[in-house]
Amino acid sequence: MILFFLLTALTSTHLYAGYGDTFDVDPTRSYRTITSDHFRVTYAEELEPAAQRAAFLFERAHTLLSPVLKWEPNRRTSVLLLLNTDSGNGLTSPIQRIGIILYLTAPDAQFSTAYYDDWLWTVIVHEYAHFLNMDNTQEAWKLVRLLTGDSITPNSLLPPWMLEGLAVEMETFYTRAGRGRSTYYKMIVRAGFEEEKLDSDDWITLDRVAGNYPWYPSGESPYIFGYFLTHALLEQNGAGPELLGTLSETSAARVPYLINGNLENIAGKTWYQVWHAWVEKAQI
């Protein structure tokens, strides 16, 4: 176990070194930084208006999300704003204090992320929910993190569908749109039901929700089914997003991957039970 942690830390350090080249950050631009109470927003000077608004919205997101997800970062979160691609997206990692990278271009209509009311607010809620969830570190993990220099956090090792499910739930709950309300997500589930492939080895089962299979929607699966699983958990327990904060906080003190035990301790059920109850309801 200790060897695994050390190898993970060394690998993470190697992968994230020199990330400016990875994301095509132009070194010839003139960059500025806005420092607020909880964030450090870096941007090319021509993005000043967007950066000012982003700094304001990030503070708003912190006010809303930090109490719900039960985590207060111990230093300012780094944010890098880029406008060097035609694709709207974001990236978040607490590892090596990378922080959050936002691509300011709004997504095309052909992508599932196109279901938004205010793109900047939506992507900020989504990515900052990721950061608060993955940055959360409790009990013995605080010592591990101190020794490895921000190279490993327990919630960063959660399955992709858990990470994305939480973030999509938050973007849906805290905006007037969000992917959880999209007709596209509903169409995917309806089509699976009509073809009798929902919870079938011919298409999608809980062990495939991470997206490691060749069938449509493949890489979108952690987002789509992660959201439906997360939302089903809240509905089945008559709970709000605070339940996700409790899950995040407790998993940040546990051995990674033991996700069913964590959920049983809090909600009295496993993810398998949540999945099967959701599938049964989806077929009504």
ChimeraX attribute file (.defattr): number of C-alpha atoms within 10 A of each C-alpha:
attribute: neighborCount
match mode: 1-to-1
recipient: residues
	/A:1	7
	/A:2	8
	/A:3	8
	/A:4	8
	/A:5	15
	/A:6	16
	/A:7	12
	/A:8	15
	/A:9	22
	/A:10	13
	/A:11	13
	/A:12	16
	/A:13	18
	/A:14	11
	/A:15	10
	/A:16	16
	/A:17	12
	/A:18	10
	/A:19	11
	/A:20	11
	/A:21	10
	/A:22	10
	/A:23	12
	/A:24	11
	/A:25	16
	/A:26	13
	/A:27	10
	/A:28	7
	/A:29	11
	/A:30	10
	/A:31	14
	/A:32	15
	/A:33	18
	/A:34	15
	/A:35	14
	/A:36	14
	/A:37	11
	/A:38	17
	/A:39	20
	/A:40	18
	/A:41	23
	/A:42	21
	/A:43	22
	/A:44	20
	/A:45	13
	/A:46	12
	/A:47	16
	/A:48	16
	/A:49	9
	/A:50	14
	/A:51	23
	/A:52	14
	/A:53	12
	/A:54	21
	/A:55	22
	/A:56	13
	/A:57	17
	/A:58	22
	/A:59	15
	/A:60	14
	/A:61	18
	/A:62	22
	/A:63	11
	/A:64	13
	/A:65	23
	/A:66	17
	/A:67	12
	/A:68	18
	/A:69	22
	/A:70	18
	/A:71	21
	/A:72	15
	/A:73	15
	/A:74	9
	/A:75	11
	/A:76	16
	/A:77	22
	/A:78	19
	/A:79	25
	/A:80	20
	/A:81	20
	/A:82	20
	/A:83	15
	/A:84	13
	/A:85	12
	/A:86	12
	/A:87	14
	/A:88	19
	/A:89	17
	/A:90	17
	/A:91	18
	/A:92	21
	/A:93	20
	/A:94	23
	/A:95	21
	/A:96	16
	/A:97	17
	/A:98	18
	/A:99	22
	/A:100	21
	/A:101	21
	/A:102	20
	/A:103	20
	/A:104	23
	/A:105	16
	/A:106	17
	/A:107	18
	/A:108	13
	/A:109	9
	/A:110	8
	/A:111	11
	/A:112	19
	/A:113	19
	/A:114	17
	/A:115	23
	/A:116	22
	/A:117	12
	/A:118	13
	/A:119	20
	/A:120	20
	/A:121	19
	/A:122	24
	/A:123	25
	/A:124	23
	/A:125	27
	/A:126	24
	/A:127	25
	/A:128	26
	/A:129	27
	/A:130	27
	/A:131	25
	/A:132	27
	/A:133	30
	/A:134	25
	/A:135	26
	/A:136	27
	/A:137	26
	/A:138	18
	/A:139	11
	/A:140	12
	/A:141	18
	/A:142	17
	/A:143	12
	/A:144	20
	/A:145	18
	/A:146	11
	/A:147	13
	/A:148	18
	/A:149	14
	/A:150	19
	/A:151	23
	/A:152	28
	/A:153	27
	/A:154	24
	/A:155	27
	/A:156	20
	/A:157	13
	/A:158	18
	/A:159	17
	/A:160	17
	/A:161	25
	/A:162	21
	/A:163	24
	/A:164	25
	/A:165	24
	/A:166	27
	/A:167	25
	/A:168	29
	/A:169	26
	/A:170	25
	/A:171	24
	/A:172	22
	/A:173	16
	/A:174	16
	/A:175	15
	/A:176	13
	/A:177	17
	/A:178	25
	/A:179	22
	/A:180	23
	/A:181	15
	/A:182	16
	/A:183	11
	/A:184	15
	/A:185	18
	/A:186	15
	/A:187	11
	/A:188	16
	/A:189	18
	/A:190	15
	/A:191	12
	/A:192	17
	/A:193	17
	/A:194	10
	/A:195	9
	/A:196	13
	/A:197	15
	/A:198	21
	/A:199	18
	/A:200	12
	/A:201	9
	/A:202	10
	/A:203	18
	/A:204	21
	/A:205	17
	/A:206	16
	/A:207	10
	/A:208	17
	/A:209	23
	/A:210	21
	/A:211	20
	/A:212	12
	/A:213	14
	/A:214	9
	/A:215	12
	/A:216	12
	/A:217	14
	/A:218	16
	/A:219	15
	/A:220	17
	/A:221	24
	/A:222	24
	/A:223	27
	/A:224	24
	/A:225	26
	/A:226	26
	/A:227	26
	/A:228	26
	/A:229	28
	/A:230	24
	/A:231	23
	/A:232	18
	/A:233	25
	/A:234	19
	/A:235	12
	/A:236	12
	/A:237	12
	/A:238	9
	/A:239	12
	/A:240	14
	/A:241	17
	/A:242	15
	/A:243	18
	/A:244	22
	/A:245	22
	/A:246	17
	/A:247	19
	/A:248	26
	/A:249	21
	/A:250	20
	/A:251	24
	/A:252	25
	/A:253	18
	/A:254	19
	/A:255	15
	/A:256	16
	/A:257	14
	/A:258	11
	/A:259	17
	/A:260	14
	/A:261	16
	/A:262	22
	/A:263	18
	/A:264	12
	/A:265	12
	/A:266	13
	/A:267	15
	/A:268	12
	/A:269	16
	/A:270	17
	/A:271	18
	/A:272	13
	/A:273	13
	/A:274	18
	/A:275	20
	/A:276	15
	/A:277	15
	/A:278	18
	/A:279	19
	/A:280	11
	/A:281	10
	/A:282	15
	/A:283	13
	/A:284	6
